[in-house]
Amino acid sequence: MNYSFDKLACAKILLSACLLLFSACGASNKGEWQITEISKDTTLKAQTRIKHSNRLILDITGETDDSVRINGVVIPGGIIRDTIILDWYYPSISISYESYRAKKGSLKIGYFLPGSKFF
């Protein structure tokens, strides 16, 4: 019997399965919204293929003349580079944007929903 061949074959199969799983995990779970009309409240929506996740990561960049609210979190005006991590358990994303006190500026909000398309 040649046990080294069996171990090598099993290792290759396991490695291939892991690579497939990890490469599929990142599919359709990130994107970006642009807010150019800063004075208008809106709901930002996205649909992902993620089956299981427990957090949503929002990366906010831009500049506003005063404070804004993103999903209830107040972000001070000026040059903005902020990250918000929310508990999130759904494949669909719905984030509320409120101009709060801001009248001028623009924002870019990137979202990332870590998780798996499988299981």
Secondary structure, DSSP 8 states (H G I E B T S, - for coil): --HHHHHHHHHHHHHHHHHHHHHHHTTT-EEEEEE--TTS-EEEEEE---SB-SEEEEEEEEEESS-EEETTEEE-SEEEEEEEEEE---SEEEEEEE-TT--SEEEEEEEE---BS--
